[in-house]
Amino acid sequence: MLVIKNIQFTRLFKVDGYLKEFNFRKSNPTLQGKLSVDTIDERGNRIMFFMEKAEIGWKILPQQLPTWIPEQEILLDEAIREELPG
């Protein structure tokens, strides 16, 4: 029987003076592949985006996002590295 482990965790980051919750989810435990991240904007709208393992860490995949999200890429990368093995 094949078991695929989901990895889920949440981190809070201060963005523009406010705490923002970022929820991370990886549906397969390998370091390859995408990891989904979601958060909400100031109006409560959910924003979902993907990050992928690159040579120099986890990077946000090109997509149209509010500017404050890519500005957090280093913090997001650090949070993922803390949680994922390897």
N, CA, C and O atoms as a GROMACS GRO file, in nm:
protein
  344
    1MET      N    1   0.084  -0.119   0.000
    1MET     CA    2   0.000   0.000   0.000
    1MET      C    3   0.088   0.125   0.000
    1MET      O    4   0.175   0.139   0.086
    2LEU      N    5   0.067   0.213  -0.094
    2LEU     CA    6   0.143   0.336  -0.107
    2LEU      C    7   0.080   0.444  -0.021
    2LEU      O    8  -0.040   0.472  -0.031
    3VAL      N    9   0.162   0.505   0.065
    3VAL     CA   10   0.113   0.612   0.151
    3VAL      C   11   0.182   0.742   0.111
    3VAL      O   12   0.305   0.748   0.109
    4ILE      N   13   0.104   0.842   0.081
    4ILE     CA   14   0.159   0.974   0.048
    4ILE      C   15   0.128   1.067   0.163
    4ILE      O   16   0.012   1.089   0.197
    5LYS      N   17   0.232   1.120   0.221
    5LYS     CA   18   0.218   1.204   0.339
    5LYS      C   19   0.201   1.351   0.298
    5LYS      O   20   0.278   1.403   0.218
    6ASN      N   21   0.100   1.416   0.351
    6ASN     CA   22   0.082   1.559   0.332
    6ASN      C   23   0.162   1.633   0.439
    6ASN      O   24   0.162   1.594   0.556
    7ILE      N   25   0.227   1.738   0.399
    7ILE     CA   26   0.298   1.823   0.494
    7ILE      C   27   0.225   1.957   0.493
    7ILE      O   28   0.210   2.020   0.389
    8GLN      N   29   0.179   1.999   0.610
    8GLN     CA   30   0.108   2.126   0.623
    8GLN      C   31   0.161   2.200   0.745
    8GLN      O   32   0.183   2.140   0.850
    9PHE      N   33   0.180   2.331   0.728
    9PHE     CA   34   0.221   2.412   0.843
    9PHE      C   35   0.183   2.557   0.815
    9PHE      O   36   0.157   2.595   0.701
   10THR      N   37   0.180   2.636   0.920
   10THR     CA   38   0.140   2.777   0.912
   10THR      C   39   0.248   2.862   0.979
   10THR      O   40   0.306   2.822   1.080
   11ARG      N   41   0.273   2.978   0.922
   11ARG     CA   42   0.366   3.074   0.981
   11ARG      C   43   0.303   3.212   0.977
   11ARG      O   44   0.227   3.245   0.885
   12LEU      N   45   0.334   3.292   1.076
   12LEU     CA   46   0.291   3.432   1.080
   12LEU      C   47   0.412   3.520   1.051
   12LEU      O   48   0.519   3.501   1.108
   13PHE      N   49   0.394   3.617   0.962
   13PHE     CA   50   0.499   3.713   0.929
   13PHE      C   51   0.440   3.853   0.940
   13PHE      O   52   0.323   3.875   0.907
   14LYS      N   53   0.522   3.947   0.985
   14LYS     CA   54   0.478   4.085   0.991
   14LYS      C   55   0.500   4.148   0.854
   14LYS      O   56   0.612   4.154   0.804
   15VAL      N   57   0.391   4.194   0.793
   15VAL     CA   58   0.395   4.255   0.660
   15VAL      C   59   0.327   4.391   0.670
   15VAL      O   60   0.210   4.400   0.706
   16ASP      N   61   0.401   4.494   0.638
   16ASP     CA   62   0.347   4.631   0.642
   16ASP      C   63   0.283   4.663   0.777
   16ASP      O   64   0.181   4.730   0.784
   17GLY      N   65   0.344   4.614   0.885
   17GLY     CA   66   0.295   4.644   1.019
   17GLY      C   67   0.184   4.553   1.069
   17GLY      O   68   0.139   4.568   1.182
   18TYR      N   69   0.140   4.459   0.988
   18TYR     CA   70   0.032   4.366   1.027
   18TYR      C   71   0.082   4.222   1.022
   18TYR      O   72   0.167   4.188   0.939
   19LEU      N   73   0.029   4.138   1.110
   19LEU     CA   74   0.062   3.997   1.104
   19LEU      C   75  -0.020   3.931   0.994
   19LEU      O   76  -0.142   3.944   0.989
   20LYS      N   77   0.048   3.860   0.907
   20LYS     CA   78  -0.018   3.786   0.799
   20LYS      C   79   0.009   3.638   0.820
   20LYS      O   80   0.122   3.598   0.850
   21GLU      N   81  -0.094   3.558   0.804
   21GLU     CA   82  -0.082   3.414   0.818
   21GLU      C   83  -0.058   3.353   0.681
   21GLU      O   84  -0.133   3.378   0.586
   22PHE      N   85   0.047   3.273   0.670
   22PHE     CA   86   0.078   3.200   0.547
   22PHE      C   87   0.064   3.052   0.576
   22PHE      O   88   0.127   3.000   0.668
   23ASN      N   89  -0.018   2.984   0.498
   23ASN     CA   90  -0.041   2.839   0.513
   23ASN      C   91   0.031   2.767   0.400
   23ASN      O   92   0.014   2.800   0.283
   24PHE      N   93   0.111   2.670   0.437
   24PHE     CA   94   0.193   2.594   0.341
   24PHE      C   95   0.139   2.452   0.331
   24PHE      O   96   0.096   2.395   0.431
   25ARG      N   97   0.142   2.395   0.210
   25ARG     CA   98   0.097   2.256   0.192
   25ARG      C   99   0.178   2.190   0.081
   25ARG      O  100   0.192   2.243  -0.029
   26LYS      N  101   0.232   2.075   0.114
   26LYS     CA  102   0.304   1.993   0.016
   26LYS      C  103   0.242   1.855   0.020
   26LYS      O  104   0.239   1.791   0.125
   27SER      N  105   0.192   1.809  -0.095
   27SER     CA  106   0.117   1.684  -0.095
   27SER      C  107   0.205   1.562  -0.124
   27SER      O  108   0.155   1.450  -0.132
   28ASN      N  109   0.334   1.584  -0.141
   28ASN     CA  110   0.423   1.468  -0.149
   28ASN      C  111   0.551   1.504  -0.076
   28ASN      O  112   0.600   1.616  -0.087
   29PRO      N  113   0.606   1.411  -0.003
   29PRO     CA  114   0.715   1.442   0.090
   29PRO      C  115   0.853   1.462   0.028
   29PRO      O  116   0.948   1.489   0.100
   30THR      N  117   0.867   1.449  -0.105
   30THR     CA  118   0.997   1.469  -0.166
   30THR      C  119   1.028   1.617  -0.176
   30THR      O  120   0.937   1.700  -0.168
   31LEU      N  121   1.153   1.650  -0.193
   31LEU     CA  122   1.190   1.790  -0.207
   31LEU      C  123   1.157   1.846  -0.344
   31LEU      O  124   1.154   1.968  -0.362
   32GLN      N  125   1.131   1.759  -0.442
   32GLN     CA  126   1.096   1.805  -0.576
   32GLN      C  127   0.947   1.842  -0.580
   32GLN      O  128   0.868   1.801  -0.494
   33GLY      N  129   0.913   1.919  -0.680
   33GLY     CA  130   0.773   1.952  -0.698
   33GLY      C  131   0.735   2.085  -0.638
   33GLY      O  132   0.818   2.159  -0.585
   34LYS      N  133   0.608   2.112  -0.647
   34LYS     CA  134   0.556   2.241  -0.601
   34LYS      C  135   0.504   2.231  -0.459
   34LYS      O  136   0.468   2.124  -0.410
   35LEU      N  137   0.501   2.344  -0.397
   35LEU     CA  138   0.444   2.360  -0.264
   35LEU      C  139   0.343   2.474  -0.276
   35LEU      O  140   0.376   2.580  -0.329
   36SER      N  141   0.221   2.454  -0.229
   36SER     CA  142   0.122   2.561  -0.238
   36SER      C  143   0.126   2.643  -0.109
   36SER      O  144   0.149   2.592   0.000
   37VAL      N  145   0.103   2.771  -0.126
   37VAL     CA  146   0.100   2.865  -0.014
   37VAL      C  147  -0.025   2.950  -0.031
   37VAL      O  148  -0.058   2.991  -0.142
   38ASP      N  149  -0.094   2.976   0.080
   38ASP     CA  150  -0.206   3.070   0.071
   38ASP      C  151  -0.204   3.166   0.188
   38ASP      O  152  -0.153   3.135   0.296
   39THR      N  153  -0.260   3.281   0.164
   39THR     CA  154  -0.271   3.388   0.262
   39THR      C  155  -0.394   3.471   0.225
   39THR      O  156  -0.462   3.441   0.127
   40ILE      N  157  -0.421   3.574   0.301
   40ILE     CA  158  -0.533   3.662   0.265
   40ILE      C  159  -0.484   3.806   0.252
   40ILE      O  160  -0.386   3.846   0.315
   41ASP      N  161  -0.555   3.883   0.170
   41ASP     CA  162  -0.522   4.024   0.156
   41ASP      C  163  -0.597   4.106   0.261
   41ASP      O  164  -0.666   4.050   0.346
   42GLU      N  165  -0.583   4.236   0.254
   42GLU     CA  166  -0.645   4.324   0.355
   42GLU      C  167  -0.798   4.320   0.353
   42GLU      O  168  -0.861   4.361   0.451
   43ARG      N  169  -0.858   4.272   0.245
   43ARG     CA  170  -1.003   4.261   0.237
   43ARG      C  171  -1.054   4.122   0.273
   43ARG      O  172  -1.175   4.098   0.273
   44GLY      N  173  -0.963   4.030   0.304
   44GLY     CA  174  -1.002   3.896   0.340
   44GLY      C  175  -1.011   3.799   0.223
   44GLY      O  176  -1.057   3.686   0.239
   45ASN      N  177  -0.968   3.844   0.105
   45ASN     CA  178  -0.967   3.757  -0.012
   45ASN      C  179  -0.849   3.662  -0.004
   45ASN      O  180  -0.736   3.704   0.024
   46ARG      N  181  -0.874   3.534  -0.029
   46ARG     CA  182  -0.767   3.433  -0.024
   46ARG      C  183  -0.681   3.443  -0.150
   46ARG      O  184  -0.732   3.450  -0.261
   47ILE      N  185  -0.550   3.442  -0.128
   47ILE     CA  186  -0.454   3.446  -0.237
   47ILE      C  187  -0.374   3.316  -0.230
   47ILE      O  188  -0.313   3.286  -0.127
   48MET      N  189  -0.374   3.240  -0.338
   48MET     CA  190  -0.298   3.115  -0.342
   48MET      C  191  -0.190   3.127  -0.448
   48MET      O  192  -0.212   3.178  -0.558
   49PHE      N  193  -0.071   3.078  -0.412
   49PHE     CA  194   0.039   3.079  -0.508
   49PHE      C  195   0.125   2.956  -0.483
   49PHE      O  196   0.107   2.885  -0.384
   50PHE      N  197   0.220   2.933  -0.574
   50PHE     CA  198   0.304   2.814  -0.565
   50PHE      C  199   0.451   2.852  -0.556
   50PHE      O  200   0.495   2.952  -0.613
   51MET      N  201   0.524   2.768  -0.484
   51MET     CA  202   0.670   2.783  -0.476
   51MET      C  203   0.731   2.652  -0.520
   51MET      O  204   0.671   2.545  -0.505
   52GLU      N  205   0.852   2.661  -0.576
   52GLU     CA  206   0.919   2.542  -0.625
   52GLU      C  207   1.066   2.547  -0.584
   52GLU      O  208   1.126   2.654  -0.578
   53LYS      N  209   1.121   2.430  -0.555
   53LYS     CA  210   1.261   2.419  -0.514
   53LYS      C  211   1.351   2.455  -0.631
   53LYS      O  212   1.339   2.396  -0.739
   54ALA      N  213   1.441   2.550  -0.610
   54ALA     CA  214   1.539   2.591  -0.711
   54ALA      C  215   1.678   2.560  -0.656
   54ALA      O  216   1.691   2.510  -0.544
   55GLU      N  217   1.780   2.589  -0.733
   55GLU     CA  218   1.917   2.563  -0.686
   55GLU      C  219   1.950   2.640  -0.560
   55GLU      O  220   2.027   2.592  -0.476
   56ILE      N  221   1.895   2.758  -0.546
   56ILE     CA  222   1.930   2.843  -0.432
   56ILE      C  223   1.816   2.860  -0.332
   56ILE      O  224   1.811   2.959  -0.260
   57GLY      N  225   1.726   2.765  -0.326
   57GLY     CA  226   1.617   2.770  -0.230
   57GLY      C  227   1.482   2.763  -0.297
   57GLY      O  228   1.472   2.738  -0.417
   58TRP      N  229   1.377   2.786  -0.220
   58TRP     CA  230   1.240   2.783  -0.270
   58TRP      C  231   1.206   2.919  -0.326
   58TRP      O  232   1.225   3.022  -0.261
   59LYS      N  233   1.154   2.918  -0.449
   59LYS     CA  234   1.121   3.042  -0.521
   59LYS      C  235   0.973   3.044  -0.557
   59LYS      O  236   0.913   2.940  -0.587
   60ILE      N  237   0.915   3.162  -0.554
   60ILE     CA  238   0.776   3.180  -0.596
   60ILE      C  239   0.771   3.166  -0.748
   60ILE      O  240   0.847   3.230  -0.820
   61LEU      N  241   0.680   3.081  -0.796
   61LEU     CA  242   0.664   3.064  -0.940
   61LEU      C  243   0.603   3.191  -0.999
   61LEU      O  244   0.521   3.256  -0.935
   62PRO      N  245   0.643   3.226  -1.121
   62PRO     CA  246   0.591   3.349  -1.183
   62PRO      C  247   0.438   3.345  -1.193
   62PRO      O  248   0.379   3.254  -1.251
   63GLN      N  249   0.378   3.443  -1.135
   63GLN     CA  250   0.234   3.461  -1.138
   63GLN      C  251   0.203   3.602  -1.091
   63GLN      O  252   0.287   3.667  -1.029
   64GLN      N  253   0.085   3.649  -1.118
   64GLN     CA  254   0.048   3.784  -1.079
   64GLN      C  255   0.006   3.785  -0.934
   64GLN      O  256  -0.095   3.725  -0.896
   65LEU      N  257   0.084   3.855  -0.850
   65LEU     CA  258   0.059   3.860  -0.706
   65LEU      C  259   0.074   4.003  -0.657
   65LEU      O  260   0.142   4.084  -0.721
   66PRO      N  261   0.010   4.036  -0.545
   66PRO     CA  262   0.035   4.167  -0.485
   66PRO      C  263   0.185   4.179  -0.452
   66PRO      O  264   0.248   4.079  -0.417
   67THR      N  265   0.240   4.297  -0.462
   67THR     CA  266   0.384   4.316  -0.444
   67THR      C  267   0.435   4.274  -0.306
   67THR      O  268   0.552   4.237  -0.293
   68TRP      N  269   0.351   4.278  -0.204
   68TRP     CA  270   0.397   4.243  -0.070
   68TRP      C  271   0.426   4.094  -0.055
   68TRP      O  272   0.495   4.055   0.039
   69ILE      N  273   0.375   4.010  -0.143
   69ILE     CA  274   0.402   3.865  -0.133
   69ILE      C  275   0.544   3.833  -0.182
   69ILE      O  276   0.619   3.770  -0.107
   70PRO      N  277   0.585   3.872  -0.304
   70PRO     CA  278   0.723   3.843  -0.344
   70PRO      C  279   0.828   3.906  -0.251
   70PRO      O  280   0.939   3.855  -0.239
   71GLU      N  281   0.792   4.015  -0.186
   71GLU     CA  282   0.885   4.077  -0.090
   71GLU      C  283   0.913   3.987   0.029
   71GLU      O  284   1.012   4.007   0.100
   72GLN      N  285   0.828   3.888   0.053
   72GLN     CA  286   0.844   3.795   0.166
   72GLN      C  287   0.913   3.665   0.125
   72GLN      O  288   0.924   3.573   0.206
   73GLU      N  289   0.960   3.655   0.001
   73GLU     CA  290   1.012   3.529  -0.051
   73GLU      C  291   1.125   3.470   0.036
   73GLU      O  292   1.129   3.349   0.056
   74ILE      N  293   1.213   3.552   0.086
   74ILE     CA  294   1.323   3.502   0.170
   74ILE      C  295   1.268   3.440   0.298
   74ILE      O  296   1.312   3.332   0.339
   75LEU      N  297   1.172   3.506   0.362
   75LEU     CA  298   1.111   3.451   0.484
   75LEU      C  299   1.034   3.323   0.456
   75LEU      O  300   1.038   3.228   0.535
   76LEU      N  301   0.963   3.319   0.344
   76LEU     CA  302   0.889   3.199   0.306
   76LEU      C  303   0.986   3.083   0.283
   76LEU      O  304   0.960   2.971   0.327
   77ASP      N  305   1.095   3.110   0.213
   77ASP     CA  306   1.197   3.008   0.188
   77ASP      C  307   1.252   2.954   0.320
   77ASP      O  308   1.266   2.833   0.335
   78GLU      N  309   1.283   3.042   0.414
   78GLU     CA  310   1.335   2.998   0.544
   78GLU      C  311   1.236   2.911   0.619
   78GLU      O  312   1.275   2.811   0.680
   79ALA      N  313   1.109   2.947   0.614
   79ALA     CA  314   1.005   2.868   0.682
   79ALA      C  315   0.996   2.728   0.621
   79ALA      O  316   0.982   2.630   0.693
   80ILE      N  317   1.003   2.720   0.488
   80ILE     CA  318   0.995   2.590   0.422
   80ILE      C  319   1.117   2.505   0.458
   80ILE      O  320   1.103   2.386   0.484
   81ARG      N  321   1.234   2.564   0.458
   81ARG     CA  322   1.356   2.489   0.490
   81ARG      C  323   1.353   2.436   0.634
   81ARG      O  324   1.407   2.329   0.662
   82GLU      N  325   1.289   2.510   0.725
   82GLU     CA  326   1.278   2.464   0.863
   82GLU      C  327   1.188   2.340   0.875
   82GLU      O  328   1.213   2.252   0.957
   83GLU      N  329   1.085   2.334   0.792
   83GLU     CA  330   0.985   2.228   0.804
   83GLU      C  331   1.014   2.104   0.720
   83GLU      O  332   0.984   1.992   0.763
   84LEU      N  333   1.070   2.123   0.603
   84LEU     CA  334   1.092   2.009   0.514
   84LEU      C  335   1.227   1.944   0.542
   84LEU      O  336   1.328   2.013   0.559
   85PRO      N  337   1.230   1.814   0.546
   85PRO     CA  338   1.356   1.744   0.568
   85PRO      C  339   1.451   1.760   0.450
   85PRO      O  340   1.407   1.776   0.336
   86GLY      N  341   1.579   1.757   0.478
   86GLY     CA  342   1.678   1.762   0.368
   86GLY      C  343   1.730   1.893   0.351
   86GLY      O  344   1.814   1.915   0.264
   0.00000   0.00000   0.00000
